[in-house]
Each structure stands twice: as structure tokens, then as C-alpha cells.
Amino acid sequence: MSTAARRAAPVLGLALLAAWIWAITQLLHTSVPSSLHLPHLRASDYFTPAQLHRARSYERFVRIDFVLSQIALLVALVGYALRGERLTRESAAGRVGTGLLLGMLGLAIVWIAQLPFGIAGLWWERRHGISHQGYVSWEIDSFFGLGGAFLSICLVIAIVMGFAGWLRNRWWIPGVPAIVGVGVLVAFITPFLIPSTHRLHDPALRADARQLEQTEGLPRVPLEVQEVHEFTTAPNAESVGLGPTRRVILWDTLLGFPRREVRVVIGHELGHLKHEHIWKGLAWEAVFLLPIGLLIALATRGRGGLYSPRAVPLALLVFVALGLAVSPLQNAVSSRMESEADWTALNASSDPAAATALFQRLARTSLADPSPPGWWQALTGDHPTIMRRIEMVRAWQTR
């Protein structure tokens, strides 16, 4: 490194840190009043003892399955990090090509390590009537799902190793924006990748959507239905796409709910679009990836950094371990955006009774624990708990 470059490095580092902190302060802002006080409500006032017992019994197994799956995942990746670099001696695919091969092998190891826990989770869902999918079809879907994951990891490794060839251990400075740029492209085309969708035919719900769009100040947003009843009884909805590809997708399992409750769901998903949560999610991805990229660069220096394919197995381990470590922060960010969408739906629909009934029904149909343990919510809760959402409804009423 030249003398000028060494002198400029601290200035660049401080500029990146300042921009990173500024981005966080901007992204943390939501339309939910900062002075909002949520009351403490008891789950027993909204759910029967039998419902609470069944939900907590169901989630107990889910939690055990999740914890064991994460342990197995880390153990498998530790073994790969210790032994995987030996494979580089047998590869004649070149620097980047060898890195791609090691990345794909690592992904296959991850899939194998997670497979038994995925089957156990499917068995549990089938036993409780949440899933109708067969074991063979699930395994086939899971296997073919590797195709998209292979493409993603190959693209990321190619980007990272390409920049590492130019900047060595500073690859993460341009690499993270490039990876986020790929995320923007994926978000744009996602609506075209979702199978079994069609236009919503219910005229009453379409009219509700038009009214909610006007209330929330949105242009016309396509409303579609995804047919999933052959595989699951769980209800869900999502807002997807960017710009001209934006749309709201309702699972057909949701359409059996009362119209007023579906209207709240539509208002919630439109709230995501109103507040540009997909764009904000991509921005948060950059916020989290920058320090993760720096830490991966530091952790792999002993193996030549990500310029060398020898470092790829270790980089995968560090990435997964850091992802698990920061998941409470990522879930807190996601829950914050979900709360803003809830608040927007309450303002647009002005139907707190329907919102409360919706959250109760969601808990019953998906066997979700309305007030799970804090550690579980931190590790997996990308939405507020059911009781937290009901408490927001009550707080909205008092205002």
C-alpha cells in the first residue's frame, strides 16, 4: 500500500463509520408515536387455557428442533472450516472457480445438516394439521430449492473474490454495496418467481383494497392470491416487489377469514408499501453486512483472505455464526417495521375489534404462542408477539 493510501485509510474509515451511524438513525424512525405506551395485557384474557396449552406444547417441540438444528449447522461448518481447505489442492478450477466449488460444497453440507430437522418439523406440522405436504415432495422441493441458493452463493463469492483480487482484505467496502445491489434486483423480480398466483376475484375485498389505498395515499396496487391450501392451512400475506412490480399477495388460506379481518391484513401489507419497507429492509441489509464483511475479512486473513479459495470454508462458518449472533438485532428491526405496518392498518381501517380478532385467529390457526419466552422471540421473532400486537390495538384505542 502506498504512503498516500495509508494516510487516506483512517479518513475513509471514519467516513464509513459516520455514514453507518447516520443510516441507522434515519432507518430507526417510524410513524408509530414515540410516546405510545403499550398496556400490559394477559394472554389468558384473550385465549382459553386449552388454546394456550396447545400452542405452548406445539412450540416447545419447534424450539427444541430449532436449537438442535443450529447446533448441528455450526458443528458441520466447523468441521468443513477445519478440513475444507485441503480440497483446494485437488482443484484445477483456478482461484475464483475453486472458491465457487468450495462455496457450493459448503451449501450442500448445510442442506444435509439441516435435512433431518426439516423433516422433523414437517412431521410435527402434519401431526397438528398445519401442513399437508408429503415427505417425498417436501424433500424434492427442498433439493430443487438448492438451485436458487447455489446461484446466489456463487454470485456472492464471485463478487467477493473479484473485489478481493483488486483490494485484498478491503473487498467488503465495494463488495457489500454490490451484494445489496443484487438484492435490489432480486426484490424487483420476486413477484414473477412466486408460483400459483392469480388475481383476487372477490369484488368486496378489491373495493376494500381501493379504499385503503386512497386512505394510505397509495396508487393502485395489484392484489393477488397464492394457492397454498394443498400444502398448508397456515394463513399468510406479503407485500413484494419494487416500483412497477409492487403488489400484495394473500394466501388462499386467509380468504376464509371474515372480511373485516382480511381488510386489516390488506391494510397492513399496504402499510409496508406506503413506508417503503422493502427498500428499508435492503438498507438494513447493508447496515448489517458492512461490519459482518469487515469481521469476515479479519477472520480470514490467516488463510490469505478471500483472495484465496482456502478461506471460503472459514468465511462460511464466520458468516453463519455472525448471522446467528446478530439475529436478535435483525428481528428487532423487522418487528419495528411490522409494528409500523400494524399502526398504519389501524389508522386506515379504524377497526380495532377486527384487528384484535385477526390476531387471535392468527394465533389459533398457526398454533403460535401469544407470549413466547424472550430468548425465543429474540432469536426467531421477526414480528411482534401476538400479545404485543393486541396491546398496540388497545393503545391505539386509548388515543
N, C-alpha and C positions, 0 to 999 in steps of 0.2 A: 504494500500500500504506500502511495506517495505521501510526502510530508503534508501537502495541501489536503489530501483526503483524510489523513489522521486528524488534522485540525478541524475539519468540517464535520467529522463524525459526532462529537458531543453536541454541536449545534443542531444537527439533524435529529439526534436522539431526543433532545429537549423539545424540538418542534413536534415530533411524533407524539411524545407524551402529552404535550399541551393539547394537540388536536384530539387525542384519545379521550382525555378528561372532558374536553368541551363536548364531544359527541355524546358521552354518557349523560351529561347534564341535560342536553337537549332531548335525548331519547326517553329520559325518565318522566318527562312531562306528559300528563294525561288530562282529559277533560273531567275526570272524577274530582269533585271538590276536595281539596286537601284537608279541609276542616271536617270532612264527613266522619261521623262516629258510628261504627257498627255496634249494634247491641249484642249482648251475649245471649243466644237462644239455645235451648236444649233440643237435641235430636229427638228425644222421647216425646216432645210436643208435636212433632210432625210425622213420626213414623211409629208403627206399633212395635212392641217388644219382639214379635216374631220376625218382622221385616228387618229390624236391626240385627237380630241374631243371625239370620240367613246371610245378610250382606257381610257381616264381620267374619262368619265362618268361611264364606266364599273367598274373601280377600286374604284370609290368613294363608291359604294354600298359594295364592297368587304371589304373595310377598316372599314366601319360602322359595318358590320356584325362581323368582327374580334374583334373590340374593345368591342362590346356588349357581344360577346361570352366569352372573357376573364374576363369581369366584372361578368358575371353570374357564371363562373367557380370559381372565387375567393369567391364570396358570398356563393356558395354551399359548398365549402370546409371550409369556416369559420364556417358555421352552423354545419357541420359534426365534426369539431375540438372541438366545444363547447359542443356538445351533444353525440358524438360518444363513448366517454369513458364509458358512462353509460351501453353500451351493454356488456361490459366485465363482469358485474355482472351476466348476464344471460347465459354466455358461460361456458360449461364444457369441452372445447376442449383442455385445457392445455395452457401453456404460448405461445408457438410458434403457436399452432393451432388457438388460439384466435386472435393472430396477423394476421395470414393469412386471417381469416374470415373478420376482420376489413379492411384489405387491399383490399380484393375483393369487399366488400360493398362500400368502397371509390371509387374504379374504376367504379362501377355501377352508383354511384352518378355523377361522372364526365361525363359518357356517356349520362345520362339523361339530365344533364345541357347543354351539347353541341348539343344534338339532334336537337332542333328547329333551331339552327343557321346553322347546317349542311344541313338541308332541305332547308332553305332559300338560302344558297349558291348554292345548286343543282338547285333550281328553276331559279336562276339568270343565271347560266351556260346554262341551257336548253333554256332559253329565248334568249340567244345570240348565240346559235348554237354550243357551245363548248362541251356540254355533251349531250349524247343520252340516258343515263341511266334512267330507270323509278324510281319513288319514292319508290315503294314497294321493288324492287330489291336492291336499294341503302340501305334501312333500314335493309334488310336481311343481306346484305354483312357487314354492319356496326355492326350488332348484332353478327354475327359469327366471325367477327374480334376481338370481345372481348375475344374469346377463347385464342388466342395467347397472348393478353395483360394480361389476368388472369394468364397464365403460367409464364410470365415474372415477374409480380409483386409478385407472390407467391415465385418465386425463389429468388428474391432480398430480400424480407422480411425474408425468411428463412436464407439466408446468414447473413444479418444484425443482426437478433435476435440471431442467433447462435454465432456469434462473441461477441455480447453484453453479452451473458451468461458467456463468458470467460473473456472479457476485460472491461465490462460495457461501460462507455462513450468513451472509446478508440477503439470501434468497427470499426471506419472508417479507421483506419490505415491498417489493413489487409482486411477490407471489400471492400474498393474501388478497390484494385487490383483484388480481387476475382470477383467483378461485371464486371470489364473490361475484365477479362478472359472469362466470359460468352459472352461478346460482341464479342470477337475474334471467339468463336465457332459459334455464330450466323452469323458473316460475312463470315465464311468459308462455311456454308451450305446454305446461302441465294440464290445462283443460282439455287439450287434444289427446292426452295419454290416458285419461280416465275412461275405463270401459263401461259399457252397458248404461249409457245415459240417454235421456230423451227430454224433450220439452215438457214442462209441467202443464198438465191438461186441465187441472181444476180452476175454473174461472173465478171462484170466490177467493182462492189463495193468490191468484195472479192479481186480482184487484187489490187485495191487501198489500201485496208487494209494491204495487204502483203508488198506493197511498203512503206507505212507509218511505219509499224513495223520495217522494216530494217532501215529507216531513224532515227527513235527514239531509235534504239538499243534494241528492244524487241524481245523475242522469239515469236513463233506462238501463237496468242490469238484467241480462238473461237469467232466467230461473229454470234450472233443470233438475231432473230426478235420476238417481242412480239405482238400478235394480240390484239389490243385495240380499233379498229375502231368502234366496236359495242357500245362502251361506251363513247368515246370522239373523238374530232377532234384535240385536242392539240397534238403537236409533242413533243417528248422527247427521251432521250437516257441515259444510265447509264453504268458505269463500276462496276462490282460486283465481289465478291469472293476474296480468298487469295490463293497464291501459285498455286497448280494444279487446283483449281476451278475458277481461274480468267477468266473472259470473258466480252465482250462488248455486250450490248443488245440495239437494236434500236427498237423504237415503229414503227409499220407498218404505222402510220400516218406520219412518217418522210420520208418514201420512195417515196412520191410524189414530194419531193423537187428535184431541179436539182442536177445532180450527183456531180458537183463540191462542192455544199454546203453540201451534205451528207458526202463528203470526209473530209471536215473541221470538221464536228461533230465527225467522227471516229477518226481523229487526236486528237481532244480534249479529248475524252474518253481514248484513248491510253496514252495521256499525264498524266491522273490521275494514270494509272497503272505504267508508267515509273517513276513517282515521289513518288510512294508508298503512295498515298493519303489516301487509306483506313486504312493502318497502322497508318499514321499520325493522321487521324481522331480519331482512338482509343486512341492514346496517348493524344490528346487534351481532349478526354472524361475524362481521368484520371486527367489531369490538372484541369479541371473544377470541377470534382466530389470531389476532396480532400477538398477544402475549403467548398464546399456545405455540405459534410458529417460532417465536424467539426462544422459548424453552426447549422445543424440539431441536432447534439449531445448536443450542448449548449442549444438550444431552448427547448429540450425535457427533460432536467434534472429535472425540476419541477414535471414531471409525472413519474419519475423513469427511464428516459432514454429509449432507445429502448430495454432494457432488459424487460421492462413491455409492454404488449399489449396496455395499456391505452394510450401510447404515439403515437401509429400508426396514428390515425386521424390527430393529430397535425403535425406529421412528413410529412404526405402527403401535408398538406397545406404549410408548410415551403418549401418543395421541389418544389412545383409548383410555389410559389411566387419567390423563388430564381431563378428558371429556367427562368421565365419571366424577372427578373431583369438582368440576365447575357446574355439574348438572343442577345443584340447588340454586345457583345464581341464574342459570338459564330458565329454570322452571319458574323462578320468582318473576323474571321479566315476562315470560309468556302469560303467567297468571295476571300480571298487571294489565296486559293488553286485553285479556279475556274479561277482566272486570270493567274495563272501559267500554267494551262491546256490550256487556250487560247493562251498564248505565245508559248507554245510548238507546238500547232497545226499550228500557223502561221509559225514557223520555219520549220516544217515538210512539210507543203503543199505549202508554198511560193505562196499563192493565196489570197492576201488581198482583192481583189474585191469580191471573193466568200465569204470570211468571213463577209465582210460588208453586202452583200446581204442576207446572212444567218441571221444575227442579225435583219435586217429589217423585214425579213419574219417571224421570231420567234415572234417579237412584234406584227405583224399584225394578225397572226393566233391565238395567245393566248390572244390578246387584252391587252398586257402589256403596262403600261405607260413607255415610254422610259426614262423619267427623273422624277421619283416619288418624293414626299416630303421626306426630310431627315429622319424624325421620322419613316415613314413607311418603308423605306429602312433599317433603324437600327433594327426595330422590326422583320421584315419578310424577309429581303433581303439576302438569303444565296448565291446568285450570284451577281456579279456586275450589275449595271443597264445597260440597252441596250446601252445607250449613252456612258457609261464608257467603254463598250466593243468595241464600234466603235472607240472611242478615242484611245484605245490601238492599234487598227489596224493602225490608222493614225500615231501613234508614231512609230510603227514597220516599216512603210514605210519610215519615215524620217531617220531611222538608216540604 
